[in-house]
Amino acid sequence: MEMNNRVLSIAFMIFIGMAGYRCHEPKQNLERTLFNVSDYGAFPDDGKDDTESLRNVVALARTTPGSILFFPPGRYLISDPLALKIQENAMAGKLGKNPQDQLFVPNEEYAIGLDFMGAKNLEIQAKGVQLICDGWMEPLSFRNAQNIILNGITLDYKRRPNNEGKVINLGQDFVDVKYTQDEVLAKDQIVLRIMIYDKAKKSFSGAGVYQKGIEWIDSQTIRFYGDGIREQAKIGDILITYSGFHYRPAILIYKTKNIVLNDVTINSQAGMGIVGHLSEDITMNRLKIVPSKGRYTSTNTDATHFASNRGLIRFNECEFGGQGDDSTNVHTYYTTIANNTIDGYCDIFVDRKNYTHSTYLDEPQEGDILAVIDKGNMAEVGYIRVRRFWSFPLESKVKIEYDGQLPKEISNYKLINISMTPGLEFVNCTVRSHRARSVLVKTRKVLIKDNYFENTTGTAIHVGVEGDWGEGPSSEDVVIENNEFVNCGLGGPEDGTMDGASAIALHVKAPNTNTPGLHKRILIQGNTISGGKHAIAVKGSEDVTIRDNIFTNIFQEPIIIGASERVKAYENNGGNAISKGEKDPILPNIMY
């Protein structure tokens, strides 16, 4: 078998070389072992369950450093008894009104589709491959891996965690929705949130709404009652129901170094699309997290989410649409100081409502710098350095030995690991029609450039400190340039619109929001912004430059500034075009 694999490896490398395939990896070694999944019983498009065969070959590939895992193009099916049980219990309401309260918690058992734990120097060739999952699971799991390339796979589900139907009738306080046989809700299926999709505008119509009653009219028609449903919907619109919020991601990247995703597509997931936690250097080229053809919604929550990482997180030529929350959120966790002793030891833990986004423990490393945060205004007031740490996963805490000094009244302070503030590049991407923010920034050294944002319910780019969510820190050295924003900020604060800004908001969520200087050195230039109450809002910041931007169809002041220092705005064009009914004037220079 080893000799056959080597012969196949050489033949495969010759084939991709002749085809001109561009592989984003250093020089290939012709002696690399090739694992073809069909040699192990997984054949595309045969309608059979491929779970056992795929798991067997994945186990071989991940324990053979430097190997290539090859999927012949086509459709593969994977399932899991635990995943099916979780899906059934969650969607039928057997796990409570919101299943994440029982499922999305530390140490809860879950199903992994294909497990790449410990893989090294692995390339996965899956161009033209569709992996269909049956049951709520984590389809691809990369834990403690390094030097991974994933090429070309599409992930979707047999039974999706959201349903779509057409509005066919409007009542005084209800709408009637007609479903196809494949999309109709089960009789006992829970509905956590509703979004209305306007087919004419190719956009969610506004904020999320919540049903107050469901009545079955016939086997494929359901009547929904609730505040805001009738006001948003019109006949022909699509009503989308969500039967879950947070759960396992479609792709987990945990304690993994140097992973590249090329041409990966995620059409659906009962949670987030990609979660990266405690990892280093993550690159996504031409990632698509979008609905499958003929549908309007993709993941139930964030398309991507990166917490407590290092190095660089890079998005290039990616596309997002239809997800139930942010396109990406890059941050570190605020941690609670449980105790403090005079000999330089303390316990810390993440106490946010939903714990970490991987549900694994958040850990510092030796030498990391932790900022001491005043809970009142989220300002950095001191620093300590981690000498050693000890993890206690079952107790959801970490014990650290540190250099430096903590305040005596530790209940008024938190810690945040500012050594885990990866660089972020979000470039050449397209984002359309989704709930909440597109790019949520809580890190440092950021470039957001040459992107297109359209029809988001929240502010498209939110540079934030979110004390309520336990996510930070404040951001520094951020460049936002040459982006186009069209009709963003369609919802209210609950759906991600910050201070009425459609395009860009620098914002701080804290008991005292009047502290300037948390966000530092921000450049906003060369952007085109159309639509919204305001275009740009600046709060809690210093050294901000806003220049050479174009504003159209902005209903009130295009730029609003509060609790900030050294803000300069000049050579910006545009203003309140709708009320003036004439060509927008050049905005006057602002020095704040």
Backbone torsions as a table, in degrees:
resi	resn	phi	psi	omega
1	MET	NA	-39.3	-179.9
2	GLU	-62.9	-41.4	178.9
3	MET	-64.3	-41.2	178.0
4	ASN	-61.5	-41.0	179.4
5	ASN	-62.6	-39.3	-179.7
6	ARG	-68.4	-39.7	176.2
7	VAL	-62.3	-44.8	177.8
8	LEU	-61.8	-38.3	179.9
9	SER	-60.8	-46.5	179.9
10	ILE	-63.3	-44.8	-179.6
11	ALA	-62.1	-41.2	-179.4
12	PHE	-65.2	-41.5	-179.9
13	MET	-66.3	-36.8	175.9
14	ILE	-63.9	-41.5	-178.5
15	PHE	-62.3	-48.7	-177.5
16	ILE	-70.6	-27.6	175.9
17	GLY	-67.0	-42.9	178.4
18	MET	-66.0	-34.1	-178.6
19	ALA	-77.2	-8.6	179.8
20	GLY	74.0	25.1	-178.2
21	TYR	-66.5	128.8	-179.9
22	ARG	-91.9	108.7	-179.6
23	CYS	-99.4	125.5	-175.8
24	HIS	-85.7	63.2	-179.1
25	GLU	-149.2	155.3	174.1
26	PRO	-57.4	177.8	-172.9
27	LYS	-46.7	135.6	179.0
28	GLN	-82.4	144.8	175.0
29	ASN	-103.9	121.1	-176.8
30	LEU	-63.6	-15.1	-179.8
31	GLU	-88.4	3.7	179.1
32	ARG	-64.3	141.3	-179.1
33	THR	-77.0	130.0	178.2
34	LEU	-103.9	126.6	174.0
35	PHE	-110.4	111.2	175.9
36	ASN	-93.1	120.8	-173.4
37	VAL	-60.6	-27.6	179.8
38	SER	-70.2	-24.1	175.2
39	ASP	-68.0	-13.9	-178.0
40	TYR	-114.8	14.9	170.9
41	GLY	100.7	4.1	178.8
42	ALA	-100.9	107.6	-177.7
43	PHE	-112.6	132.4	-179.0
44	PRO	-70.3	148.8	169.0
45	ASP	64.7	20.3	178.0
46	ASP	-97.9	-0.3	177.8
47	GLY	73.9	5.3	-178.3
48	LYS	-96.4	157.3	177.2
49	ASP	-72.2	122.2	-176.3
50	ASP	-101.1	8.9	-170.4
51	THR	-58.1	-54.3	-175.6
52	GLU	-62.4	-45.2	-179.3
53	SER	-63.0	-44.7	-178.8
54	LEU	-67.1	-40.1	179.1
55	ARG	-64.3	-36.7	179.2
56	ASN	-65.1	-45.4	-177.6
57	VAL	-73.6	-34.0	176.0
58	VAL	-62.8	-40.0	178.9
59	ALA	-61.0	-37.4	177.8
60	LEU	-70.0	-43.8	-177.1
61	ALA	-66.2	-40.7	-175.9
62	ARG	-74.7	-18.1	177.0
63	THR	-101.8	9.7	176.2
64	THR	-119.3	90.9	-176.4
65	PRO	-56.3	138.5	177.5
66	GLY	81.6	15.5	-176.7
67	SER	-90.0	169.7	175.9
68	ILE	-120.2	128.9	176.1
69	LEU	-106.4	116.3	-173.1
70	PHE	-113.6	127.5	174.1
71	PHE	-107.1	118.0	168.3
72	PRO	-58.0	142.8	-176.6
73	PRO	-58.9	147.9	177.6
74	GLY	139.9	-166.5	-172.2
75	ARG	-106.2	129.2	178.6
76	TYR	-122.5	148.9	-177.8
77	LEU	-118.2	132.0	173.3
78	ILE	-130.9	147.5	-179.4
79	SER	-147.6	173.0	-178.8
80	ASP	-161.8	132.6	-178.9
81	PRO	-57.8	-42.3	179.6
82	LEU	-65.8	-41.3	179.4
83	ALA	-61.8	-40.8	178.8
84	LEU	-66.3	-39.2	178.5
85	LYS	-65.5	-43.7	178.6
86	ILE	-62.0	-44.7	179.7
87	GLN	-59.9	-47.7	-178.1
88	GLU	-63.9	-47.6	-178.4
89	ASN	-65.2	-39.1	-178.8
90	ALA	-67.9	-49.9	-173.8
91	MET	-73.1	-23.2	178.9
92	ALA	-88.5	1.0	178.3
93	GLY	81.3	10.8	-178.9
94	LYS	-75.1	-12.3	177.9
95	LEU	-105.7	18.7	178.6
96	GLY	100.3	178.6	-176.9
97	LYS	-64.5	-30.1	176.6
98	ASN	-131.5	104.5	-172.5
99	PRO	-63.1	-19.6	-179.4
100	GLN	-64.1	-24.5	-180.0
101	ASP	-62.7	-27.1	177.7
102	GLN	-103.1	-27.8	-174.0
103	LEU	-93.2	-36.0	-171.2
104	PHE	-98.5	62.5	-177.2
105	VAL	-136.8	159.9	-178.6
106	PRO	-59.4	142.5	171.8
107	ASN	65.3	16.4	175.9
108	GLU	-81.8	134.1	-178.7
109	GLU	-66.7	139.6	177.7
110	TYR	-148.2	169.4	-176.5
111	ALA	-103.8	135.6	172.7
112	ILE	-105.3	132.9	177.3
113	GLY	-71.4	-71.8	178.3
114	LEU	-121.5	122.3	-170.9
115	ASP	-104.9	115.6	-179.6
116	PHE	-106.6	28.1	-177.8
117	MET	-58.1	130.6	175.4
118	GLY	80.3	1.8	-178.4
119	ALA	-64.7	144.6	179.2
120	LYS	-133.7	134.1	176.4
121	ASN	52.2	44.7	-177.2
122	LEU	-102.0	135.0	173.0
123	GLU	-115.7	128.0	179.6
124	ILE	-109.7	113.6	-179.4
125	GLN	-99.8	107.6	-175.5
126	ALA	-136.2	37.2	179.2
127	LYS	-65.4	130.0	-179.3
128	GLY	76.7	16.7	-177.1
129	VAL	-103.0	135.4	174.1
130	GLN	-118.1	121.1	179.0
131	LEU	-105.4	112.3	-177.9
132	ILE	-100.0	122.3	-176.4
133	CYS	-101.2	142.1	177.0
134	ASP	-120.9	108.4	-175.6
135	GLY	106.8	147.4	-179.7
136	TRP	-68.6	118.4	-176.5
137	MET	-150.8	176.4	170.1
138	GLU	-102.8	95.1	-169.6
139	PRO	-58.3	-45.2	-179.9
140	LEU	-126.1	125.7	-175.8
141	SER	-126.0	117.5	176.6
142	PHE	-113.6	105.7	179.8
143	ARG	-126.0	134.1	179.4
144	ASN	52.8	41.1	-179.8
145	ALA	-110.4	168.5	176.4
146	GLN	-155.3	148.2	178.7
147	ASN	55.4	66.7	-176.7
148	ILE	-114.1	138.0	171.2
149	ILE	-124.7	124.9	177.4
150	LEU	-116.7	117.3	-175.5
151	ASN	-115.8	118.1	155.4
152	GLY	88.2	3.0	-173.9
153	ILE	-82.6	150.4	172.7
154	THR	-117.8	130.7	-179.3
155	LEU	-111.6	131.1	176.9
156	ASP	-150.9	176.6	-174.5
157	TYR	-124.9	149.3	175.0
158	LYS	-68.3	-48.2	173.4
159	ARG	-115.7	113.8	-175.8
160	ARG	-82.0	154.5	-177.6
161	PRO	-85.1	12.5	175.1
162	ASN	-142.6	152.5	-176.2
163	ASN	-127.4	150.0	-176.8
164	GLU	-130.9	133.0	176.7
165	GLY	-142.6	164.3	-176.0
166	LYS	-96.2	133.7	176.2
167	VAL	-72.4	121.7	-176.9
168	ILE	-116.9	-11.1	-177.9
169	ASN	-156.4	144.2	179.9
170	LEU	-120.9	127.6	174.7
171	GLY	-108.7	-171.7	-178.6
172	GLN	-67.0	-38.7	-178.9
173	ASP	-137.9	27.9	-179.2
174	PHE	-153.1	165.4	170.2
175	VAL	-131.7	146.8	174.4
176	ASP	-103.4	135.4	-173.8
177	VAL	-126.0	128.8	179.0
178	LYS	-101.2	131.5	-178.6
179	TYR	-113.8	152.1	166.7
180	THR	-74.7	167.1	-179.3
181	GLN	-61.9	-34.1	-178.2
182	ASP	-76.0	-24.2	-173.3
183	GLU	-102.7	-13.7	-173.0
184	VAL	-62.9	143.5	179.0
185	LEU	-68.3	150.3	169.1
186	ALA	-71.0	157.3	-176.3
187	LYS	-60.2	-33.3	-176.9
188	ASP	-101.9	12.0	-173.0
189	GLN	-74.0	136.0	179.6
190	ILE	-81.8	152.9	177.0
191	VAL	-127.7	114.2	-177.1
192	LEU	-94.6	-35.0	-178.7
193	ARG	-150.9	153.1	176.2
194	ILE	-125.3	136.3	169.6
195	MET	-122.6	144.6	177.4
196	ILE	-105.9	127.9	179.1
197	TYR	-107.3	123.1	179.0
198	ASP	-88.5	108.1	-175.9
199	LYS	-66.8	-33.0	-179.5
200	ALA	-66.8	-42.0	-179.4
201	LYS	-88.5	-8.0	-177.5
202	LYS	54.6	50.8	-172.7
203	SER	-157.4	149.4	163.5
204	PHE	-58.6	140.5	-173.0
205	SER	-79.8	-18.3	-179.6
206	GLY	170.9	-141.4	-174.2
207	ALA	-73.8	161.1	172.5
208	GLY	-67.3	147.1	179.6
209	VAL	-127.4	165.9	-171.3
210	TYR	-134.5	128.0	-174.4
211	GLN	-74.9	148.4	176.3
212	LYS	-112.7	1.2	178.7
213	GLY	177.7	148.4	179.4
214	ILE	-130.6	134.4	179.0
215	GLU	-131.9	129.2	179.0
216	TRP	-84.1	121.5	178.5
217	ILE	-86.4	-44.8	170.9
218	ASP	-152.0	-170.7	-171.7
219	SER	-63.9	-19.8	-178.2
220	GLN	-129.1	12.9	-179.8
221	THR	-127.8	129.2	-178.0
222	ILE	-125.9	138.8	175.5
223	ARG	-101.1	125.9	179.8
224	PHE	-109.5	128.3	173.6
225	TYR	-105.8	147.1	175.7
226	GLY	159.6	154.1	179.7
227	ASP	-66.1	129.3	175.3
228	GLY	90.8	-17.4	-178.2
229	ILE	-67.8	-50.5	-178.5
230	ARG	-65.9	-36.1	-176.8
231	GLU	-66.8	-33.5	-177.4
232	GLN	-87.1	-32.7	-168.2
233	ALA	-87.0	152.6	168.3
234	LYS	-139.1	161.6	-177.2
235	ILE	-60.4	132.2	-177.8
236	GLY	100.3	-17.5	176.3
237	ASP	-68.1	164.5	177.3
238	ILE	-104.9	126.5	175.6
239	LEU	-99.0	125.2	-177.3
240	ILE	-111.2	128.3	175.9
241	THR	-112.3	141.9	179.1
242	TYR	-112.4	130.2	179.9
243	SER	-108.1	21.3	176.1
244	GLY	-176.1	156.8	173.2
245	PHE	-113.7	-107.1	-178.3
246	HIS	-72.7	137.3	167.3
247	TYR	-156.3	-164.0	179.2
248	ARG	-60.8	148.3	178.0
249	PRO	-79.2	164.3	173.5
250	ALA	-66.7	-38.1	177.2
251	ILE	-132.6	120.2	175.0
252	LEU	-100.4	132.4	174.5
253	ILE	-122.5	102.6	-172.2
254	TYR	-128.7	126.3	-178.8
255	LYS	48.2	45.7	-177.1
256	THR	-120.7	139.9	-179.2
257	LYS	-114.1	131.0	172.1
258	ASN	62.0	78.0	176.2
259	ILE	-121.8	135.8	-179.1
260	VAL	-122.1	127.2	176.1
261	LEU	-111.9	116.4	179.1
262	ASN	-112.8	125.9	171.8
263	ASP	57.3	38.8	176.3
264	VAL	-91.6	139.1	178.9
265	THR	-125.7	135.1	173.8
266	ILE	-122.9	117.8	-178.2
267	ASN	-95.0	-23.9	-174.2
268	SER	-162.7	148.1	174.5
269	GLN	-168.0	140.3	178.5
270	ALA	-82.6	55.0	-176.7
271	GLY	163.3	-139.5	-180.0
272	MET	-91.0	162.3	178.0
273	GLY	-76.9	-59.2	179.5
274	ILE	-129.3	132.4	172.2
275	VAL	-120.9	125.8	173.0
276	GLY	-114.2	128.8	-176.8
277	HIS	-141.0	129.8	177.3
278	LEU	55.5	36.8	-177.8
279	SER	-116.6	176.1	-175.5
280	GLU	-142.5	127.6	176.2
281	ASP	63.1	93.4	179.9
282	ILE	-123.1	124.1	-178.6
283	THR	-121.2	132.9	177.4
284	MET	-125.4	111.7	176.8
285	ASN	-107.0	121.8	177.1
286	ARG	58.3	32.3	171.4
287	LEU	-64.6	137.8	174.8
288	LYS	-126.3	120.8	170.7
289	ILE	-119.7	93.7	-169.8
290	VAL	-144.6	160.4	175.9
291	PRO	-66.1	153.1	172.4
292	SER	-69.6	164.9	-174.9
293	LYS	-56.6	129.8	179.4
294	GLY	87.9	-0.3	178.0
295	ARG	-118.2	171.1	-170.6
296	TYR	-126.9	-3.2	-179.7
297	THR	-134.6	148.6	-177.7
298	SER	-115.3	-105.5	-178.1
299	THR	-78.2	153.6	-178.8
300	ASN	-70.8	-33.4	178.8
301	THR	-126.5	-140.4	-172.9
302	ASP	-57.1	142.4	171.9
303	ALA	-65.4	-47.7	175.2
304	THR	-140.6	154.9	-177.7
305	HIS	-153.6	127.6	-175.8
306	PHE	-128.9	119.5	-175.4
307	ALA	-126.8	130.1	173.2
308	SER	57.9	51.7	178.5
309	ASN	-109.5	177.4	-179.7
310	ARG	-134.9	172.2	176.5
311	GLY	76.8	-128.4	-176.6
312	LEU	-131.0	133.4	169.9
313	ILE	-108.5	119.8	-172.9
314	ARG	-126.8	127.3	170.9
315	PHE	-110.0	128.7	178.2
316	ASN	-137.3	122.7	178.1
317	GLU	56.7	40.7	179.8
318	CYS	-94.2	164.2	-179.0
319	GLU	-136.6	134.8	-179.1
320	PHE	-132.9	143.5	176.6
321	GLY	-172.3	144.7	171.8
322	GLY	78.7	1.8	-178.6
323	GLN	-77.5	157.1	-175.0
324	GLY	-82.9	2.6	177.1
325	ASP	-159.2	-155.1	-170.1
326	ASP	-59.2	151.9	171.9
327	SER	-69.7	-42.5	170.5
328	THR	-152.4	152.4	176.1
329	ASN	-138.3	118.2	-177.0
330	VAL	-117.7	118.1	-172.6
331	HIS	-159.9	178.6	170.1
332	THR	-127.3	160.6	-177.0
333	TYR	-91.3	138.2	163.9
334	TYR	-74.0	133.4	-179.0
335	THR	-116.2	146.3	178.6
336	THR	-84.0	139.2	175.6
337	ILE	-89.2	108.7	-174.1
338	ALA	-76.0	-34.3	-177.8
339	ASN	-161.5	171.0	-179.6
340	ASN	-154.5	136.2	178.1
341	THR	-124.5	162.1	-175.3
342	ILE	-70.5	-14.5	-177.6
343	ASP	-94.2	16.7	171.2
344	GLY	80.4	34.5	175.8
345	TYR	-126.3	146.8	172.0
346	CYS	-158.2	160.4	173.5
347	ASP	-101.1	140.2	177.8
348	ILE	-130.5	153.2	177.9
349	PHE	-155.7	155.2	175.2
350	VAL	-87.4	119.7	-176.4
351	ASP	-115.3	18.8	176.8
352	ARG	-65.3	158.7	-171.2
353	LYS	-54.4	-45.2	-175.8
354	ASN	-102.8	21.4	177.3
355	TYR	57.9	-145.6	178.5
356	THR	-89.4	163.4	-174.8
357	HIS	-80.7	-9.5	170.4
358	SER	-99.8	-10.8	-171.0
359	THR	64.5	11.2	171.4
360	TYR	-95.2	159.2	-179.0
361	LEU	-61.1	141.3	175.1
362	ASP	-92.1	122.5	-172.4
363	GLU	-123.6	138.5	168.2
364	PRO	-82.0	178.2	174.3
365	GLN	-125.1	161.6	177.9
366	GLU	-59.6	131.8	-179.3
367	GLY	93.0	-9.7	179.9
368	ASP	-66.1	146.9	176.7
369	ILE	-100.2	124.4	177.0
370	LEU	-107.1	125.6	176.0
371	ALA	-83.2	140.1	173.6
372	VAL	-88.0	123.7	-172.2
373	ILE	-111.7	127.6	172.4
374	ASP	-74.1	116.4	-176.4
375	LYS	-63.4	-22.6	-178.2
376	GLY	-68.6	-39.8	-177.3
377	ASN	-130.6	1.4	177.5
378	MET	65.8	23.2	177.8
379	ALA	-84.2	150.2	175.5
380	GLU	-80.9	121.1	-176.1
381	VAL	-119.0	0.6	178.9
382	GLY	-179.9	176.9	-175.8
383	TYR	-147.3	146.2	171.1
384	ILE	-131.1	160.3	-179.2
385	ARG	-119.2	131.6	-178.9
386	VAL	-77.0	124.2	175.0
387	ARG	-91.5	-48.1	178.0
388	ARG	-146.3	161.2	175.6
389	PHE	-145.2	155.2	178.0
390	TRP	-133.9	130.8	-175.8
391	SER	-99.0	139.9	176.8
392	PHE	-130.0	78.2	-174.1
393	PRO	-58.1	-38.8	-178.1
394	LEU	-68.5	-21.1	176.6
395	GLU	-103.0	0.8	178.4
396	SER	55.4	40.2	-179.5
397	LYS	-141.9	162.5	174.8
398	VAL	-127.4	135.0	174.1
399	LYS	-99.4	132.0	179.5
400	ILE	-123.9	147.4	165.0
401	GLU	-104.7	133.1	-170.9
402	TYR	-138.1	157.2	169.3
403	ASP	-100.1	140.4	-179.1
404	GLY	116.8	-165.5	-175.0
405	GLN	-138.2	136.9	174.5
406	LEU	-100.4	153.1	176.4
407	PRO	-62.9	153.9	178.7
408	LYS	-66.5	-41.7	-178.7
409	GLU	-89.0	76.8	-172.4
410	ILE	-65.8	-20.1	-178.8
411	SER	-66.4	-17.7	179.6
412	ASN	-92.2	4.8	-172.8
413	TYR	-136.5	158.4	171.0
414	LYS	-128.9	172.4	174.5
415	LEU	-119.5	150.5	172.5
416	ILE	-143.4	139.6	-174.7
417	ASN	-85.6	100.0	-178.6
418	ILE	-83.5	0.0	168.7
419	SER	-79.2	-13.6	177.6
420	MET	-105.5	57.4	175.6
421	THR	-122.4	84.2	-174.6
422	PRO	-68.0	153.6	168.4
423	GLY	-65.4	149.9	-179.8
424	LEU	-130.6	127.4	171.7
425	GLU	-123.2	121.8	178.6
426	PHE	-125.7	97.1	-168.9
427	VAL	-132.8	145.4	173.2
428	ASN	59.3	31.5	-176.0
429	CYS	-104.7	160.0	177.0
430	THR	-123.0	129.2	-178.4
431	VAL	-130.2	123.9	-178.1
432	ARG	-136.7	142.9	164.8
433	SER	44.1	78.7	173.9
434	HIS	-148.4	168.7	178.8
435	ARG	-85.4	146.6	172.7
436	ALA	75.6	-157.2	-174.7
437	ARG	-79.9	159.2	173.2
438	SER	-88.9	-56.4	179.8
439	VAL	-121.1	113.9	179.1
440	LEU	-107.3	114.8	-168.8
441	VAL	-110.4	122.7	171.1
442	LYS	-141.5	58.4	-179.5
443	THR	-152.5	-167.9	-171.7
444	ARG	-134.8	151.5	-174.0
445	LYS	65.1	77.7	-171.1
446	VAL	-123.8	136.2	173.2
447	LEU	-127.6	119.6	176.1
448	ILE	-122.5	106.8	-165.7
449	LYS	-145.2	141.3	170.9
450	ASP	59.7	41.2	178.2
451	ASN	-110.1	163.9	176.4
452	TYR	-123.1	123.8	-179.8
453	PHE	-120.7	131.5	-176.8
454	GLU	-146.7	135.9	169.6
455	ASN	56.5	51.2	173.5
456	THR	-98.5	144.9	179.6
457	THR	-73.2	-24.7	-179.8
458	GLY	-109.3	177.2	173.2
459	THR	-59.1	131.6	-172.9
460	ALA	-62.0	-47.3	179.1
461	ILE	-121.1	118.9	-178.9
462	HIS	-119.1	110.8	172.7
463	VAL	-93.1	107.3	-165.7
464	GLY	-133.2	161.7	161.3
465	VAL	-119.4	124.8	-175.8
466	GLU	-122.5	84.6	178.6
467	GLY	-63.2	-32.7	-179.5
468	ASP	-66.8	-34.3	178.5
469	TRP	-90.5	-6.4	-178.2
470	GLY	71.8	32.2	-176.1
471	GLU	-128.0	135.3	178.1
472	GLY	-161.0	-155.6	-0.1
473	PRO	-89.2	-167.0	170.6
474	SER	-64.8	158.0	-173.4
475	SER	-102.8	152.5	178.8
476	GLU	-140.8	149.6	175.2
477	ASP	57.0	64.8	-177.8
478	VAL	-114.3	129.1	175.4
479	VAL	-117.6	123.5	177.9
480	ILE	-122.9	105.3	-172.3
481	GLU	-144.8	148.1	173.3
482	ASN	58.5	35.8	175.1
483	ASN	-101.1	157.5	174.9
484	GLU	-118.5	132.0	-178.8
485	PHE	-122.5	126.9	-179.6
486	VAL	-130.7	118.5	171.9
487	ASN	57.3	47.1	176.9
488	CYS	-97.7	167.3	-178.6
489	GLY	72.5	42.7	-175.7
490	LEU	-78.4	-18.9	-178.8
491	GLY	-106.3	-168.0	178.2
492	GLY	-101.1	-165.5	-178.6
493	PRO	-56.8	-36.9	-179.0
494	GLU	-67.2	-20.9	179.0
495	ASP	-108.7	18.4	167.2
496	GLY	100.3	3.7	178.0
497	THR	-85.4	119.7	-174.1
498	MET	-102.5	120.8	176.1
499	ASP	55.3	28.0	178.1
500	GLY	73.4	10.2	-178.0
501	ALA	-86.6	128.1	-179.9
502	SER	-80.2	-38.6	-170.7
503	ALA	-101.5	-54.0	-170.1
504	ILE	-139.8	131.2	175.6
505	ALA	-134.6	127.0	167.2
506	LEU	-99.1	120.0	-164.3
507	HIS	-147.7	152.4	176.9
508	VAL	-131.4	125.0	173.4
509	LYS	-101.2	108.4	-178.4
510	ALA	-159.6	161.7	176.0
511	PRO	-55.7	-39.3	176.8
512	ASN	-113.4	107.9	-176.1
513	THR	-98.0	9.0	-174.8
514	ASN	-98.7	22.7	-180.0
515	THR	-96.8	115.0	178.2
516	PRO	-77.6	163.3	167.6
517	GLY	88.5	7.1	177.5
518	LEU	-71.7	-51.3	174.1
519	HIS	-85.3	134.6	-172.6
520	LYS	-129.8	141.0	172.1
521	ARG	56.4	75.9	-178.8
522	ILE	-117.2	130.3	176.2
523	LEU	-118.7	122.3	178.7
524	ILE	-121.3	107.7	-173.4
525	GLN	-147.3	148.5	171.9
526	GLY	69.1	20.6	-179.4
527	ASN	-93.9	152.4	174.5
528	THR	-113.5	122.0	-172.9
529	ILE	-127.0	121.3	-179.4
530	SER	-125.3	124.4	175.8
531	GLY	95.1	145.6	175.5
532	GLY	122.1	160.9	175.4
533	LYS	-65.4	-52.1	172.0
534	HIS	-126.7	160.7	175.5
535	ALA	-92.8	-46.7	-173.5
536	ILE	-134.6	133.5	174.7
537	ALA	-123.3	133.2	-178.3
538	VAL	-123.9	119.4	176.0
539	LYS	-141.8	152.8	175.6
540	GLY	60.5	34.3	-170.8
541	SER	-131.7	169.6	172.4
542	GLU	-150.8	153.8	-179.9
543	ASP	56.3	60.8	179.7
544	VAL	-112.3	131.5	176.3
545	THR	-119.9	126.8	180.0
546	ILE	-123.6	110.3	-173.3
547	ARG	-147.6	152.6	172.1
548	ASP	58.7	31.4	176.0
549	ASN	-98.5	155.0	179.7
550	ILE	-117.9	127.1	-179.5
551	PHE	-116.5	132.0	173.0
552	THR	-137.1	149.7	177.0
553	ASN	56.3	37.4	176.1
554	ILE	-95.9	126.5	-168.9
555	PHE	-78.5	-30.3	177.4
556	GLN	-127.1	-151.2	-177.9
557	GLU	-60.2	131.0	179.8
558	PRO	-67.4	-30.9	180.0
559	ILE	-126.1	128.0	173.5
560	ILE	-122.4	143.2	-173.9
561	ILE	-134.2	135.4	176.1
562	GLY	-152.9	149.2	176.1
563	ALA	46.7	50.1	-179.2
564	SER	-140.9	164.0	179.4
565	GLU	-132.3	146.0	176.8
566	ARG	53.6	58.6	174.2
567	VAL	-104.7	126.4	-180.0
568	LYS	-119.9	130.3	175.6
569	ALA	-131.6	122.3	-178.2
570	TYR	-156.5	156.9	179.9
571	GLU	54.7	35.5	172.2
572	ASN	-96.3	142.2	-174.1
573	ASN	-115.1	124.8	172.7
574	GLY	125.1	173.0	-179.3
575	GLY	-177.3	-129.4	-175.0
576	ASN	-93.3	76.5	-172.2
577	ALA	-67.5	-35.4	-175.2
578	ILE	-66.5	-47.0	-177.8
579	SER	-73.8	-31.9	-179.2
580	LYS	-76.1	-34.7	-178.7
581	GLY	66.2	24.7	-179.3
582	GLU	-148.1	173.9	-179.8
583	LYS	-59.0	135.4	-176.1
584	ASP	-66.2	141.8	177.7
585	PRO	-78.9	164.5	170.8
586	ILE	-71.8	129.2	179.8
587	LEU	-69.0	141.1	176.6
588	PRO	-67.3	154.5	175.8
589	ASN	-64.9	143.0	178.7
590	ILE	-122.3	129.1	172.6
591	MET	-123.0	118.0	-173.1
592	TYR	-121.5	NA	NA
